[in-house]
Amino acid sequence: KNVAKNLTYYRDAVNHYYEAYHWANRITPKDEDFVPTPEELLAAEDEPFFTEKELDEMRSIICANCALAHMCLKNWGFVRDEAKKVRSL
């Protein structure tokens, strides 16, 4: 039986997933053949570089987790919408 015992936890989780998805969309991906300069390598410790494929993987994980949290809340329409986002990535 699909029963969420802690509704506040799942609602907070959904909000955090939406925020993480928003920030993941703001990242500008680097090309596959990108070679950073030594200065960029030092800066990469604070701001890492991501390729489009890596960003798509992160976004799909975020959307899948968000869909699961919606499923626990029985928000079936949002589950469907998040699953569509995963499939489009």
C-alpha positions as CSV (number, residue, x, y, z in Angstrom):
1,K,0.0,0.0,0.0
2,N,1.4,3.4,-1.0
3,V,1.1,5.5,2.1
4,A,3.3,8.5,2.9
5,K,3.8,8.7,6.6
6,N,5.7,11.9,6.6
7,L,4.1,14.3,4.2
8,T,6.2,17.3,5.1
9,Y,9.4,15.4,4.3
10,Y,8.2,14.5,0.8
11,R,6.9,18.1,0.2
12,D,10.3,19.5,1.2
13,A,12.1,16.9,-0.9
14,V,10.0,17.9,-4.0
15,N,10.9,21.6,-3.4
16,H,14.6,20.8,-3.1
17,Y,14.5,18.7,-6.3
18,Y,12.8,21.5,-8.2
19,E,15.5,23.9,-6.9
20,A,18.3,21.5,-7.9
21,Y,16.7,21.1,-11.4
22,H,16.6,24.9,-11.8
23,W,20.3,25.3,-10.9
24,A,21.3,22.3,-13.1
25,N,19.6,24.1,-16.0
26,R,21.6,27.3,-15.4
27,I,24.9,25.5,-15.8
28,T,26.6,26.1,-19.2
29,P,28.0,22.8,-20.5
30,K,31.5,22.6,-21.9
31,D,32.3,20.9,-25.2
32,E,33.5,17.3,-25.2
33,D,36.9,18.4,-26.5
34,F,37.3,21.2,-24.0
35,V,40.8,21.4,-22.5
36,P,41.0,23.8,-19.5
37,T,43.9,26.1,-18.9
38,P,45.9,25.8,-15.6
39,E,44.0,28.8,-14.2
40,E,40.7,27.1,-15.1
41,L,41.8,23.9,-13.5
42,L,42.4,25.8,-10.2
43,A,39.0,27.4,-10.5
44,A,37.5,24.0,-11.2
45,E,37.8,23.0,-7.6
46,D,35.1,25.5,-6.7
47,E,33.2,25.5,-10.0
48,P,33.6,22.1,-11.8
49,F,33.1,21.7,-15.6
50,F,30.3,19.5,-16.9
51,T,29.5,18.2,-20.4
52,E,26.0,18.1,-21.8
53,K,25.9,14.3,-21.2
54,E,26.8,14.7,-17.6
55,L,24.3,17.4,-17.1
56,D,21.6,15.3,-18.7
57,E,22.4,12.4,-16.3
58,M,22.1,14.7,-13.3
59,R,18.9,16.2,-14.5
60,S,17.4,12.8,-15.2
61,I,18.3,11.6,-11.7
62,I,16.8,14.7,-10.1
63,C,13.6,14.3,-12.1
64,A,13.3,10.6,-11.3
65,N,13.8,11.3,-7.6
66,C,11.2,14.1,-7.8
67,A,8.8,11.8,-9.4
68,L,9.3,9.2,-6.6
69,A,8.6,11.9,-4.0
70,H,5.4,12.9,-5.9
71,M,4.5,9.2,-6.0
72,C,4.7,9.0,-2.2
73,L,2.4,12.0,-2.0
74,K,0.1,10.4,-4.6
75,N,0.4,13.4,-6.9
76,W,0.0,11.3,-10.0
77,G,-0.1,14.1,-12.5
78,F,3.2,15.5,-11.3
79,V,4.6,11.9,-11.4
80,R,3.7,11.7,-15.1
81,D,5.1,15.2,-15.8
82,E,8.4,14.4,-14.2
83,A,8.6,11.0,-16.0
84,K,8.1,12.9,-19.3
85,K,11.1,15.1,-18.4
86,V,13.3,12.1,-17.7
87,R,12.3,10.6,-21.1
88,S,13.0,13.8,-22.9
89,L,16.6,13.9,-21.6
